[in-house]
Amino acid sequence: MPLARAELESLLRTRQLDRTLTTALPAVPDTDLASTGIAALDARVGGGLPRGHISEVVGPRSSGRTSLTLQMLAAATARGELVALVDALDMFDVESAAAAGIDLARLLWVRGHVVSNPGLCRDMNQRALEQAIRALALILQAGNFGLVVFDAAEAPADALRRLPFTTWLRLQRMVEGSQTTCVLVGGETMARSSAGLTLRTGIRDWGLGIRFGQRLFEGLDIQTRVVRARAHVQEDAAVALTTVATNCA
């Protein structure tokens, strides 16, 4: 049995799969973490999201996932990093991003063509999603980005399920060992790497602490659930986020 195990590990090392299948994950040093820009959340996850890995922000519409994403982008640009957003459904609001503190001069915005209700254009929608994935892959291969976000939050669930599972494995190989933090944003979990985190967002105590005025939905109390890949542990962290909605009238 020991000989068979040694042969298996040798084969996995040859195919560069040994770290994901046979060995324990090393502790991630603080220098390999990217702060989310939210002190309470950083404290809960040990300093931030791991670089060189894929993490997720998931939750239903109006759950705070966009506010959390904007906070992370703002924190990265405040550190002087370049950031990229693959906006699969072309729903990014520039005014809200600027209000959240994102340095737009440091942002690469890739606009996609996926629609949430494709109707009879299902095949075209699938091709649009695949194009967005290819754009994400090119950005990860290029490097030089501290944070890369793939936002497919309103994409049809069946379109995401039709993507080959190897899609996420390929993307993880691209980001592995780099200083890039890759974050997938969706309504449900899509994929994360072995050391990545899933942040599930939702409104906590709806109707409390909400102020209506010039800024809509200001001061929402967002509950973030942290899910770790290996331990499958869920941790609750109540994080106060300020959602800024600009008036288009």
N, C-alpha and C positions, 0 to 999 in steps of 0.2 A: 504493500500500500504506500509506504513512504516513497518508493521509487516511482510509482505511478504519479504521485502528487508532484514530485520534482520534475518529471517530464512535462506535466501539464503546466506548471508554473513557467518552465523554460519556453514552452510554446506560446504562452500568453505574453511573456516578456518580448518575444520576437515580434509579436503582432501589436506590441505596445498597449496591451490590455491588463497588465499585471496590477496596476495601481487601482483599477476600478473593480477588480474581481477577487483578488487574493490577499490584499494587504489592508491593514487598518489605515484610515485616513489620518494624516499627520495633523497636529494642531495648527490652526491658521494663525500666524502672528498678526499683531495689530497693524503692521505696515501693509498687509495684504487685504485690508478691509476698507470699504468705501462708506463713509458716513452717509446716512439717509438725510441728514439735516434736521432730524427730529431727535432731541436728546433722550426722551423717554423710550423711544423705539430702539435707538442705538444701545442704550443700557440693557434692554431686554435681549438683544441678539448678540451682545458681546462686542459692540463697537461699530457695527455696520454690516453691509452685505459683502460676501467674499469676492475678491477679484479673481479672474481666471475661471469663473464658474457662471452657470446660468441659474438665476433665481426668478421668482414669479411674484406678481401682484395680481390677486384674483378677487373677484367679488361682483355682485350684481350691479346694475345701473344705479347711480346715485348712492353708492356705498362708500365713496371716498377714495376709490382707486385712482381717479384722475388727479385729485389733490395730492395724494401721496406721491404719485409719479412726478408731478410738477415740483414738489419739494425736493425730491432726489436730484432732478435735473438742475434745479437752482443751486443746491449744495455743491454739485460737481463743478458747475461753471464758476462758483464763488472760490473754489480751490484753484482756479485757473486751468481746469481741464477742458478739453474738447469733448462734446457730447453729440450723440446722433439719435434721431428718432425716426424709425420706420413707421409711418402713420398709415397703416394698411387701408383704413376706411376714409382717410382724408378728413378727420374730424378735429384736428389740432386747432386750438384757438390762440392766435398769436398775442392778442391783448391780455388774455388771462395768463399766458405764460410770462409776459413782461411784468404783470402785476404780482406774480408769484416770486419774482426776483431772478428769473432766468436771463443770463447774458446772451441775447440772441446772436451776437457776433460770434459766439463759440458753439452755436448749434447748427448741425447739419440736419435738415428736415427733408425726408424723402416721402413724398405724397403718393399713396396707393389708390387703387380703383376698385377695391372690394366694396360691395354693397350688402347691407344687412338683410334685405329682402330681395333676392335675385329673381324670383319668379321663374320664368322660362329660360333665363340666362344663367342657369346653374353652371354650365361648363365654362362660360366666360368668367364667372365669378371665381371658379376654381383656378383658372389660369392666372387671374389677377392676384390671388393669394400666393400662388407659387412664385410669381414675379416679386412679390414683397419679400418672400423668404430668400430669394436669390439676392435681392438688394441687401438684406441683413447679412448674408454670407460674405458679400463683397466688402462690406464695412468692417466686419470682424477680421477678415483677411488683411485689410489695409492697416489695421492697428492704429495707434496714436490716439485712440478715444478712451477716456476714462470711464464713460458710461454709455452704453448702447441700449436703447429701449425699442422693443418690438411691440407695438400696440395693435392688437387684434381683438379688442374688448367687445366690439359689436359684430364681429364676424359670425356667420351662421355656424353653429356647432358641428353640423354634418360636414361642412367644408374643412374644418380643422381636423376632424376625425379621418377624413380621406387622405390627409397627408401621410406619407410613409413614416413609420416610426424611426427609420434611420435618419430622417431629416434632423431630428433633435440630437442624435448621436454625432452626426457630422458637424453640427454647429458647436457642440461641446468640444470636439477635437480642435476646432478653430480657435476657441477662446482659451483653451487650457494652457496654463503657464504664462499667460499674459497679465498685464495690469488693467485689463478691461473688465468691468462688471457688466454682464449682459442680463437684462430684465425683460421677461415676457409679461405682457399685461393682457388679461383675458377675463371673461365671465366665469370660466371654470379652469381648473388646473390643466396645463398643456404638457409641460416637461420641466424638469430641473436637473441639474447635475448632482453628483453624489454629495458634494459639500454645499450645494445651493440651498436657499430657503424659499418657502412659500409663505407669503404674507396675505392672509385672508382679511379683507376689509368689510366693515358693516357699520351701520349706525347704532350707536349705543344710547339708549334712553331718548328715543325720538320725541321731540317736543320740548326737551329741556335744554336750555342754554342757546337756543336759536334766536338770532336777532334779525329782523327784517328791516332793511333800510336801503341806502344807496347800493350796498353790496348784498346780493341775494344769498341766502343760506350761509350767513356768516357765523362762524364759531361752532360748527357741527362737532360733536364729540364722537370721534371715530374709534371703533374697537378693532384692533388688529390682532389676528391669531397667527402665531408663528409656528410653522410646521417644519421640522428638521427631517431630512431625507432618511438618514440611517436609523434614528431613534423613533421616528414616527410620533414624536411628542408634540402636543399642542400647548402653547403658552398664551395666555391672555395678556394683552397690553393695551390699556386705554390710552389713546393718544389724542390730544386736542389739535385738530387741524382747522385752519381757516380757509374756507372755500370762497373764491372770488369769482363772481359771475359778472361779466360786463354787459351793459345794456346796449342792444343793437339798434334800438329805435333812433 
